[in-house]
Amino acid sequence: MRHMAKRVLVVDDEPAIVQTARLALEAEGWEVVTASNGAECLLQVESDQPDLVVLDVNMPVLNGFEALRVLRQQDGTRELPVIMLTVRAADGDVLRGWSTGVDLYLTKPFSVDVLVSAVRRMLAATEGSAEATE
């Protein structure tokens, strides 16, 4: 059985961040799709069905906290792994991320190696749980 490449959705309104993340994740063999705000994120999740989302907080239209709240309220995306990647490092912001249901909260500036490692670990964990239910 051939394993399909895992799909990662990177959501950020800063093109340089999107490009940096895309290059690093594609180098690992993952397919990367992108969105530039929370509203686009929700549309992309529905159309592209990513295996994991890397989500910024400060974005126009719908911020990352709001997008995450919607994802956690829907049956089909309640368990979708989400990594927040944001400049918002204050305790209140981190706690808001955790209480909204984020799986991992990383702050900018970020290490590409740490992001790749986090994505790898979370995708492996979801793959393991999917195999356990088959």
Buried (B, 14 or more C-beta within 10 A) or exposed (E): EEEEEBBBBBBBBBEEBBEBBBEBBEEBEBBBBBBBBBBBBBEBBEEBEBBBBBBBBBBEEBBBBBBBBBBBEEEEBEEBBBBBBBEBEEEEBBEBBEEBBBBBBBBBEBEEEEBBEBBBEBBEEBEEEEEEEE
